[in-house]
């Protein structure tokens, strides 16, 4: 190994990339080839290497090839050419000895995942708290996403990825606890920001909310909660955890407004004028609140209110699987519902393929006509789409009594 050559820095967390010195190494259109996969395996295995049989399994295990040994020789040759074309110094790079394939480079090769694990180990062994915090912080900053995401379909890469994520999760938890104990909430907010981006459903937002509360920044805490709740309901159809709901109740009571600013409050509450008019769309938590209010109102005035569940199916009564087609169909259904209903009606997205609608002053016959109107508008450009649309209706009174195909769960947090 030559000490005069620049270091080869390899990133396998959050994607695959190589930097030679301060210059990115580009492989052109070779990113999805067997040679690229071989490169990733060899660099990650490092000095330990990988046995020929195991390498053949990882490269060609799911393929039926007449001569896998020859295919491996060709792949190794292509890898060497690929490295030369990328501008790396002339060298063999692939060391084969006694059936073990190893990465053999003339320069120092550093892999971010290995450095990450080493820092975690050093932090575990550190006795000084300041040193432990420093090491954990360095490790968390190195972790930028899942291990080799392009190879996540391979069992070995999936297992490695789970281990690295678990290490990151535990390290960040420890780090946040240490920093919050010392009152360094601003630093915790910064450290949890990338975690929220990488793993939005792991509720790192709850840690950020705790920090905002500790800093008496209740409006920021409330905004963090509302954004998270909206994401959970719209993407997964579930509510945030009990911890986050408790946080919400506490910080809501802390958000105070100046009584003299009533006009400003009214301005904030007032709906923004919309040119197209139509039904009012709200997120699922707001829809649930509207439902509860209307349910109380009809106890007094006896007004007829129906709830409709519109679903996009696969044509056989089953929910359509998520995908680009469903996304387009859902967007079109949103437009159709908004266009076909009155301003006094409200609706929400319940799941990736379903919308709930509150129809004030409607009766059962009206509901069927309303659905036909929505269906007709929905299929105006794609005639076949109408066959994928189904609906259920129930009066709000029936929903409350439990005598309905549309109902709340016992904990009032989900819809059936």
DRENDOLUM-282399 format. One line per 3 residues: number of its first residue (from 0); their letters; for each residue x, y, z of C-alpha. Coordinates in steps of 0.02 Angstrom, whole numbers. Example, Ala and Ser with C-alpha at 12.3 -4.5 7.8 and 13.67 -1.06 7.14 Angstrom:
0	as	615,-225,390 ~ 684,-53,357
//
This chain:
0	xxx	0,0,0 ~ 70,168,-50 ~ 62,307,80
3	xxx	83,437,-58 ~ -86,400,-137 ~ -245,490,-81
6	xxx	-370,394,26 ~ -516,302,-54 ~ -673,348,45
9	xxx	-820,231,18 ~ -998,271,71 ~ -1120,126,91
12	xxx	-1242,209,213 ~ -1384,297,124 ~ -1319,246,-47
15	xxx	-1157,195,-132 ~ -1024,318,-184 ~ -833,329,-188
18	xxx	-718,478,-169 ~ -534,468,-214 ~ -446,605,-118
21	xxx	-565,751,-144 ~ -632,693,-312 ~ -792,590,-335
24	xxx	-767,428,-431 ~ -893,409,-572 ~ -936,241,-650
27	xxx	-1050,311,-784 ~ -1189,191,-829 ~ -1116,44,-735
30	xxx	-1214,74,-574 ~ -1330,-76,-593 ~ -1209,-204,-665
33	xxx	-1141,-364,-589 ~ -970,-282,-587 ~ -1037,-142,-477
36	xxx	-1118,-267,-360 ~ -954,-362,-350 ~ -864,-200,-309
39	xxx	-984,-162,-167 ~ -967,-337,-94 ~ -776,-341,-103
42	xxx	-750,-166,-31 ~ -871,-199,111 ~ -794,-369,153
45	xxx	-621,-289,157 ~ -476,-393,221 ~ -592,-531,279
48	xxx	-641,-566,100 ~ -775,-685,40 ~ -768,-868,-10
51	xxx	-794,-907,-194 ~ -949,-1013,-163 ~ -1029,-876,-59
54	xxx	-984,-745,-188 ~ -1063,-849,-327 ~ -1221,-865,-224
57	xxx	-1232,-678,-190 ~ -1200,-631,-371 ~ -1295,-766,-466
60	xxx	-1394,-864,-335 ~ -1564,-829,-415 ~ -1507,-850,-594
63	xxx	-1492,-1007,-698 ~ -1325,-997,-787 ~ -1234,-1135,-880
66	xxx	-1061,-1085,-819 ~ -1064,-973,-666 ~ -876,-991,-640
69	xxx	-843,-915,-810 ~ -970,-778,-776 ~ -876,-734,-617
72	xxx	-711,-723,-712 ~ -792,-607,-840 ~ -867,-500,-701
75	xxx	-698,-483,-614 ~ -619,-430,-779 ~ -756,-301,-809
78	xxx	-735,-233,-633 ~ -548,-204,-660 ~ -583,-115,-824
81	xxx	-720,-12,-742 ~ -601,47,-605 ~ -469,94,-733
84	xxx	-597,189,-837 ~ -651,282,-680 ~ -477,353,-662
87	xxx	-408,252,-517 ~ -221,208,-519 ~ -174,51,-617
90	xxx	-182,-99,-501 ~ -255,-274,-489 ~ -382,-229,-350
93	xxx	-455,-405,-340 ~ -347,-527,-241 ~ -393,-712,-261
96	xxx	-303,-833,-145 ~ -359,-1009,-91 ~ -537,-977,-149
99	xxx	-554,-813,-54 ~ -590,-652,-150 ~ -527,-492,-67
102	xxx	-521,-307,-107 ~ -338,-260,-133 ~ -304,-76,-169
105	xxx	-139,20,-173 ~ -214,158,-65 ~ -299,162,105
108	xxx	-484,118,88 ~ -605,183,220 ~ -786,124,226
111	xxx	-909,235,320 ~ -1006,87,393 ~ -847,14,468
114	xxx	-798,182,539 ~ -974,201,609 ~ -966,34,700
117	xxx	-791,72,765 ~ -850,237,841 ~ -998,148,923
120	xxx	-878,20,998 ~ -761,157,1062 ~ -908,249,1138
123	xxx	-963,92,1231 ~ -789,71,1302 ~ -763,255,1346
126	xxx	-770,292,1533 ~ -769,481,1517 ~ -945,549,1480
129	xxx	-883,694,1372 ~ -782,574,1266 ~ -930,455,1252
132	xxx	-1043,597,1193 ~ -913,655,1066 ~ -895,479,995
135	xxx	-1082,449,986 ~ -1106,616,900 ~ -974,575,769
138	xxx	-1056,405,738 ~ -1230,479,717 ~ -1165,609,595
141	xxx	-1085,471,489 ~ -1249,375,476 ~ -1343,449,327
144	xxx	-1467,311,286 ~ -1496,126,256 ~ -1352,11,213
147	xxx	-1331,-12,24 ~ -1515,20,-15 ~ -1493,-41,-195
150	xxx	-1450,-214,-126 ~ -1589,-219,4 ~ -1668,-364,-91
153	xxx	-1517,-473,-48 ~ -1532,-562,119 ~ -1356,-523,177
156	xxx	-1374,-337,141 ~ -1544,-333,227 ~ -1473,-413,385
159	xxx	-1324,-295,387 ~ -1441,-147,360 ~ -1551,-196,508
162	xxx	-1399,-211,621 ~ -1333,-39,570 ~ -1503,42,594
165	xxx	-1519,-36,767 ~ -1346,29,812 ~ -1393,202,752
168	xxx	-1559,202,845 ~ -1479,150,1009 ~ -1334,272,989
171	xxx	-1451,418,953 ~ -1562,374,1101 ~ -1412,372,1218
174	xxx	-1345,534,1145 ~ -1512,623,1161 ~ -1530,566,1342
177	xxx	-1356,629,1387 ~ -1380,796,1301 ~ -1555,825,1371
180	xxx	-1492,787,1547 ~ -1364,925,1523 ~ -1494,1044,1448
183	xxx	-1421,1048,1273 ~ -1591,1043,1187 ~ -1538,1141,1033
186	xxx	-1408,1008,992 ~ -1538,870,1012 ~ -1653,960,890
189	xxx	-1513,962,761 ~ -1468,779,787 ~ -1648,718,774
192	xxx	-1685,815,615 ~ -1599,690,497 ~ -1675,545,595
195	xxx	-1849,616,561 ~ -1806,627,376 ~ -1734,451,363
198	xxx	-1862,364,474 ~ -2017,475,485 ~ -2124,341,567
201	xxx	-2003,301,710 ~ -2069,452,807 ~ -1907,545,831
204	xxx	-2023,694,818 ~ -2077,656,998 ~ -1898,692,1055
207	xxx	-1899,856,960 ~ -2066,901,1040 ~ -1991,869,1213
210	xxx	-1848,986,1169 ~ -1964,1124,1109 ~ -2067,1107,1269
213	xxx	-1910,1115,1376 ~ -1861,1275,1283 ~ -2038,1346,1309
216	xxx	-2060,1351,1121 ~ -2238,1284,1126 ~ -2292,1348,956
219	xxx	-2145,1257,874 ~ -2190,1101,973 ~ -2370,1113,917
222	xxx	-2318,1134,736 ~ -2204,980,749 ~ -2348,879,819
225	xxx	-2475,936,690 ~ -2358,898,544 ~ -2321,725,617
228	xxx	-2503,685,653 ~ -2551,735,475 ~ -2415,623,403
231	xxx	-2466,473,511 ~ -2650,489,466 ~ -2627,521,280
234	xxx	-2489,393,250 ~ -2533,254,372 ~ -2710,292,429
237	xxx	-2658,286,613 ~ -2641,411,753 ~ -2476,456,839
240	xxx	-2426,363,997 ~ -2501,392,1168 ~ -2343,487,1215
243	xxx	-2367,612,1074 ~ -2552,634,1114 ~ -2504,672,1295
246	xxx	-2375,796,1233 ~ -2509,878,1125 ~ -2628,902,1271
249	xxx	-2492,978,1379 ~ -2421,1099,1250 ~ -2595,1151,1189
252	xxx	-2631,1217,1364 ~ -2469,1316,1359 ~ -2499,1407,1195
255	xxx	-2570,1574,1251 ~ -2632,1716,1141 ~ -2646,1900,1183
258	xxx	-2832,1939,1211 ~ -2807,2104,1120 ~ -2758,2012,962
261	xxx	-2934,1947,927 ~ -2937,2014,750 ~ -2773,1925,714
264	xxx	-2845,1763,782 ~ -3000,1783,674 ~ -2890,1812,523
267	xxx	-2795,1651,559 ~ -2955,1552,584 ~ -3039,1617,427
270	xxx	-3033,1498,280 ~ -2927,1555,135 ~ -3035,1605,-13
273	xxx	-3031,1475,-152 ~ -3079,1510,-330 ~ -3152,1338,-362
276	xxx	-3259,1327,-206 ~ -3327,1152,-177 ~ -3322,1040,-24
279	xxx	-3205,1075,121 ~ -3057,957,135 ~ -2979,927,307
282	xxx	-2859,801,382 ~ -2926,649,473 ~ -2909,718,652
285	xxx	-3005,875,600 ~ -3136,770,510 ~ -3161,667,667
288	xxx	-3189,826,767 ~ -3315,888,637 ~ -3405,722,648
291	xxx	-3416,731,837 ~ -3482,909,833 ~ -3613,868,701
294	xxx	-3662,711,797 ~ -3702,820,948 ~ -3794,948,844
297	xxx	-3914,823,765 ~ -3965,764,939 ~ -4048,934,958
300	xxx	-4112,976,785 ~ -4142,803,711 ~ -4059,851,547
303	xxx	-4015,710,428 ~ -3827,686,407 ~ -3749,543,311
306	xxx	-3571,482,300 ~ -3504,406,140 ~ -3348,299,117
309	xxx	-3281,304,-62 ~ -3154,169,-104 ~ -3043,134,-254
312	xxx	-3039,-54,-279 ~ -2955,-177,-396 ~ -3123,-209,-480
315	xxx	-3156,-361,-369 ~ -3204,-271,-210 ~ -3030,-273,-136
318	xxx	-2923,-118,-103 ~ -2811,-74,-248 ~ -2627,-100,-208
321	xxx	-2522,55,-187 ~ -2429,115,-340 ~ -2417,253,-468
324	xxx	-2588,210,-542 ~ -2671,218,-371 ~ -2587,384,-337
327	xxx	-2657,457,-498 ~ -2831,384,-465 ~ -2832,450,-286
330	xxx	-2786,625,-344 ~ -2926,620,-472 ~ -3050,558,-341
333	xxx	-3001,703,-227 ~ -3039,827,-368 ~ -3203,739,-409
336	xxx	-3267,742,-230 ~ -3219,924,-205 ~ -3301,975,-369
339	xxx	-3461,875,-350 ~ -3505,921,-169 ~ -3568,1080,-88
342	xxx	-3467,1202,16 ~ -3560,1142,171 ~ -3496,963,151
345	xxx	-3325,907,212 ~ -3215,760,167 ~ -3047,682,212
348	xxx	-2925,553,148 ~ -2942,399,259 ~ -2815,284,176
351	xxx	-2713,279,14 ~ -2870,219,-76 ~ -3016,289,24
354	xxx	-3106,453,64 ~ -3235,489,198 ~ -3372,618,164
357	xxx	-3495,703,282 ~ -3656,750,191 ~ -3760,873,292
360	xxx	-3947,877,254 ~ -3939,726,137 ~ -4051,572,138
363	xxx	-4016,395,77 ~ -4082,427,-98 ~ -3980,587,-114
366	xxx	-3823,491,-64 ~ -3843,369,-208 ~ -3865,515,-329
369	xxx	-3714,604,-256 ~ -3607,450,-279 ~ -3663,431,-460
372	xxx	-3619,613,-489 ~ -3446,587,-414 ~ -3423,427,-514
375	xxx	-3473,510,-678 ~ -3355,656,-652 ~ -3216,537,-593
378	xxx	-3229,434,-754 ~ -3246,581,-873 ~ -3071,557,-945
381	xxx	-3041,373,-905 ~ -3204,282,-939 ~ -3145,118,-861
384	xxx	-3103,200,-693 ~ -3286,202,-642 ~ -3287,12,-618
387	xxx	-3152,28,-484 ~ -3254,146,-374 ~ -3365,80,-233
390	xxx	-3455,163,-87 ~ -3542,132,79 ~ -3662,253,164
393	xxx	-3726,267,341 ~ -3821,397,438 ~ -3719,476,576
396	xxx	-3849,413,699 ~ -3817,233,644 ~ -3629,257,659
399	xxx	-3651,317,839 ~ -3760,166,880 ~ -3634,45,803
402	xxx	-3762,-15,675 ~ -3659,32,524 ~ -3524,-36,406
405	xxx	-3432,127,441 ~ -3382,151,623 ~ -3251,207,746
408	xxx	-3143,80,836 ~ -3165,67,1024 ~ -3022,188,1056
411	xxx	-3099,317,937 ~ -2936,332,842 ~ -2972,232,686
414	xx	-3111,206,560 ~ -3177,42,494
//
